[in-house]
Amino acid sequence: MYLDDDVPADMVAEESGPGAQNSPYQLRRKTLLPKRTACPTKSSMEGASTSATENFGHRAKRARVSGKSQDLSAPAEQYLQEKLPDEVVLKIFSYLLEQDLCRAACVCKRFSELANDPILWKRLYMEVFEYTRPMMHPEPGKFYQINPEEYEHPNPWKESFQQLYKGAHVKPGFAEHFYSNPARYKGRENMLYYDTIEDALGGVQEAHFDGLIFVHSGIYTDEWIYIESPITMIGAAPGKVADKVIIENTRDSTFVFMEGSEDAYVGYMTIRFNPDDKSAQHHNAHHCLEITVNCSPIIDHCIIRSTCTVGSAVCVSGQGACPTIKHCNISDCENVGLYITDHAQGIYEDNEISNNALAGIWVKNHGNPIIRRNHIHHGRDVGVFTFDHGMGYFESCNIHRNRIAGFEVKAYANPTVVRCEIHHGQTGGIYVHEKGRGQFIENKIYANNFAGVWITSNSDPTIRGNAIFNGNQGGVYIFGDGRGLIEGNDIYGNALAGIQIRTNSCPIVRHNKIHDGQHGGIYVHEKGQGVIEENEVYSNTLAGVWVTTGSTPVLRRNRIHSGKQVGVYFYDNGHGVLEDNDIYNHMYSGVQIRTGSNPKIRRNKIWGGQNGGILVYNSGLGFIEDNEIFDNAMAGVWIKTDSNPTLRRNKIHDGRDGGICIFNGGRGLLEENDIFRNAQAGVLISTNSHPVLRKNRIFDGFAAGIEITNHATATLEGNQIFNNRFGGLFLASGVNVTMKDNKIMNNQDAIEKAVSRGQCLYKISSYTSYPMHDFYRCHTCNTTDRNAICVNCIKKCHQGHDVEFIRHDRFFCDCGAGTLSNPCTLAGEPTHDTDTLYDSAPPIESNTLQHN
């Protein structure tokens, strides 16, 4: 601040002569520089203040100085500069205004230090500006308050005074006093005082002033504030400034920015629109702040309130409307908080937007704002609403606890939402409907009462790289002809399905992690569609993927694993394509198909299921082709209860049970499959089943190649059955099959060899396998209907007993197992076990419940 140009340039100060050493005030003086420049510029004033106390509110003790000094030209100057105590000088300085203090600082080094005392300047500063913390104004359009103790400059009060010096002050009742006492306020020609804001605006414009207006503490009502020049208007009050400076209107918009106000600034005040008739329709056009075409004001640190039930608190509309609104509080309004429309843009940062009756932010009709780091919460409607081609870039906002969705997109709106947190919504997180679009990227979407993301009615957003978790319902819910790209998201811990697709919806779902849900992973139902590829779906409580009720998704190259039930579950006419997936390590089957479902299952690897690889039951269908099915705890493929799938060119191997098990009326066409290295029968056909086996190779099994039992039949054509341990083909009593061109060769025939050697068949089967041969009961030993005894034990262990031939069928020998009263003389040490089971253990059918 260069306050006066009239100080003589040759003003100098010298230290006193030798006699000064005997002064009683010697301890309170300092050695002075030999010469000083007389009048400070702003930079020189800053330099002069460097020795002032840095601890705000406390003056530093002056150092003791000794040594000889030069004589002064006048005794009075010598006394003032050397001998007058600091306390007295400071008391005198406290009566000076700012320009006089600056002149005094030019006298000598001692006066420079004392005239730059922070307490002096704080008192002077608060008298003019009222701020209890310095308000810094380093450049146009930028104001901020600082804590003096933490500021690097030794005298922030003086620095702020310099920056704010030239301005007009709206201070009702003070203008008359100011202009009536010109002597008292001499030197303050650069300060103007007014009673009203309207007068200040007119006076500033007429005087060709810089346009800085301070509005002091008070309530200003129904002033006509139309801004069409680059003025700067800032509240000036102690404490929380915006709480003390209140501007309100009851009839018209409180502030209107018009063309010509492109660099205007309004800050640190409360702006209210508070009409008497709060629902009058003409108030649709009235707002707290109205920003029109071709203007770009800055609105900073304001509290904005509207009690009107129509219109909005802030309205930004028109081409070229591009304000910066930052650090404002737009809350408790009875309609929309911030409304951006008709091609308007702008930057909106670090605002608090809460408890508004309608949307916290509403973007419409090609509005395209940049909205960063806003806190949008506890709204009585939606948090952010983009509608009717509204756009916008939303970054790092915290949107939570709104009554409806945190973010709603409708009617061709197309916002970009990046790195926001959208959570604890009383309904959903993000709701995209009626042909809405949008890009939602790297957001955290969690703990919403309904789905984290809803997509419906021909909408097509991009949902990419988000964390969607811990929802009270599902993660992403696509229904009613919804589309969308769902890519690269981490979806976990939701109460319902991680992704749900229904009612003709057809999204692209890829590269997501869908895991640890309290329900299923992906649920496709009611004619849902979609391309679901390269996702990782794991550790969900129910099925990894459900497909039901006429749905036809394409699931391709996914990893579906470690589920607590089924991997992929087709039921109630679920269809679709399942190809090139890895499906493994599920507590139930890798894939289940039932009740009319007819999927195409191709080129998948299905392994590690605790209940088998594929289970087809209850009239299930399906084309199961070119899959690799291995290392399952039970059968690689189960077919039962009137199911009729087609299996072609699959490799079914290294199962810990059988290869294919068909029972309870199961059918099916098994063609050109390789079935090998399974622990039980390569193919077991039982209980009234009738499949067709054609051109299969069944080999290297650790039990039988094919076993047919329990009144089942089969058609066997052109199969090759070789190198199986127990033998090639075994038919139980009463079984009739149709056979043509089969090759049964080079099997190990361990059963026949054991019988011929007189061994107990338990020797080769233990209780883990069920060799097919003649079995008997012994009435003498009181065997039950569940017991079976092999032919060699009948001849040896039960010789002379009352025995009965039962049939030729699958069993293990209870005599050799040691479960009868008399020990077996052929099998060696007994092995305690339960009753013989005539079939492999049945699979567990999914009890997954349908949730709409």
C-alpha positions, 0 to 999 in steps of 0.5 A: 500500500503506497499511501502518500506521495508527499513525504519529502524524499530527503527525510533522514534520521541519525542517532544521538551523540555521545551523551546519549549513553547516559539516557535513562531509556537506553535499554529501550533504544536501538542503534539507527542506520546512518541514512534511510529513504524517506517514503515507502513503496509497497515493497519497501513497507513489506521490508520495513515490517520484517523485524516486527513481532511474529507472535501475534498479540505479543510484542517482542522485547527490544534488544539492549544496544551499546556503542557510540552514536552520532549527534542529532541536528536537533534535541527534540528529534534526538529525544523522540528517536532515542529516549522516548520509551517504546510504550509511549511511542506506541501509544502515540502511534495508536492515534495515527491513521494508516498514512501517518503510520507509513510516514512515521516508519520512514523516520528511522529504523526504530520508528519503522519497527514500531510503526509496523507493530502488528497490534497497531495494524490489527486495531486499525484494520478491524476499525476499517474492515471489521475482520477478526482474521486478515482477509488476503486479496493477492489477485483479482477475484481471489479472497481468503482469510488466514490465521495470523500466527500461521502466516509467513509474513510478520504483519499480515494485518498491514499486508491485507490493509494494503491489498484492500485499501482502495474500496467503497464501504456499505455501512448504514449510518456511518457515511454521514459521520465519515463525511462530517469529520474530514479532519479525523479521516484525512488521507482516506480519500480512497475510501467511499462510504454508502448507506445502501448497496444500490448507492455503492454500485452507482457511485462506483460506476460513476467514479470510474472506481476499481469496483471493490465494495465492502458490505458491512454487518447488517441485513439488507432487504429488497435492494435492486442489485443488478450487476452488469460491470466487473465489480467486486462485492465482499462481506466485511464483518467480525467472526464468520463473515457470511453469517453477519452480512445478509442480503435478501429480497422478498419480491425479485431475484436477490442478485442478477448478473447480466452481460458485462459482469464477466469478471464480477466477484461476490463473496462472504455474505448470506444471499436469501430469496424470501418472498411473502407468497412462497408458492406464487408462480411468477416466482419461477423466474426469481432466485437468490442468484440469477446468472444470465448469458455471457457473464462469468462472475465468481461467487465465493463463500456465500450462504444461499437460501431460498424459501420459495417453493417454485424456481431455484435458489441459484439459476445459471442459464443461457449461452456464455453463462459461465460462473465460478461458484465455490465454497458456498452453502446452498442448503435448506431451500424449498425447491432446487438448489443449483439449476444449470440450463440452456447451454450454461456452463461454469465451475462449481467447486467445494460447495455444501449442498444439502436439505433442499426440497428438490434436486440439490443440483439440476442440469438440463437442456445442454447445460454443461458445468464442471462440478468438483468436490461438492458435498451433496447430502440429505436432500429431500429429493434426488442429489443430482438430476441431469435431464433433457440433454443435460451434461456436466463433468462431476468429479470427487463429489461426496453425494449421500443420504438423499431421499431418492437416488444420489444421481439421476440421469434421464431423457438423453442426459449425458453427464460424466461422473468421476471419482465421486462417492455416492452412498447411503441413498434412501433409495438407489445410488445412480438411476439412469432411465428413459434413454439416459446415458452418462459415463460413471468412472472410478466412483465408490458406490456403497451402502445404498438402500436399493441397487447401487446402479439402476439402468432402465428404459432404453438407457445406455450408460458406461459404468467403468472402474467403480467400486460398488459394494455393501448395498442393501439390495443389489449392485447393478440392476438393469431392467426394462430394455436397459443397456449399458457398458458395465466394465472393470468394476469391483462389485462385492458384499451386496445383499442381492445379486451383484448384477441383475439383468431382466426384461429384455435388457441387453448390457455388455458386462466385462472385466468386472470382479463380482464377489463375496455377495450375500446372494448370487453374482449375476442374475439374468431373468425375465428374458434378460440378455446381454454379453457377459465376458471376461469377468471374475465371479467368485465367493458368492453365497448363492449361484455365481450366475443365474439364467432363468425365465426365457433369458438368453445371455452370452457368457464368454471367457469368464472365471466363475469360481469358489462359490458357496453353491452352483457356478452357473445355474440355468432353470425355468427355461433359462437359455443362452450361450456359455462358452470359453469360461473357467468354472471351478471350485464350487461347493455344488456343481459347476453348472446346473440345468433344469426345468426346460432350460436349453443353453449352449455350453461350449469350450468351457473348463469345468473342474473342482466342483464338490458336487460334480461338473454339470448336473442336468435334471428335472427336464433340463436340456442343453447342448454341451459341446467341446468342454473339458470337465475334470477333477470333480468330486462327483460325476463329471456330468449328471443327467436325471429326472427326464432330462435330455441334453446333447453331449458332444466332443467333451473330454470328461476325465480324472473325476474323483467319481464317475464320468457320466451318471444317468439315472431316474429316467434320464436320457440324452445323446452322448456322442464323440466324447472322450471319457477317461481316468475317472475313479468310478464307471466311465458311464453309469446308466441306472433307474429307467434311464435310456440314453444314446451313446454313439462314437464315444471313447471310454478308456483308462478308467479305474473302475468299469467302462459302462455300467447299466443297472436298475431297469435302465436301457440304452442304445450303444453304437460305435463306441470304443471301450478299452483299458478300464480296470474292472472291465468294458461293459457291465449289464445288471440282471434284467437290462436289455440294450441295443448295441451296434458296432461297439469295440470293447477291447484290452480292458484289465478285467480285474473283476473276472480275474479276482473271481477266477482267483477266488478273491473277495471282490472287496479286495479290488473295490474297497468301499469306494467302488462298486464292481458289478457281479453276482451277489448273494445274501446269507440268511444264516448270518441274518443279512439285510436287504442292504447287504451283499456278498460276493460269490467267492465269500459265499463259497468260502466264508459262508460254506454250508449256510442258507444263502440266496442269489439276488442278482447280477449288479453293482455292489461291494462285498459286506463280508469283505468289508467286515460289516457282518457278524462273522469275519471274512476269511478272504479279505484280510483285516476288516474295514468298518463301513456303512451299508452298501449303496447300489448307485453313486451318491446322488448330486445335491440339487441347488436350493437357490431361491428366486429373487425378483 
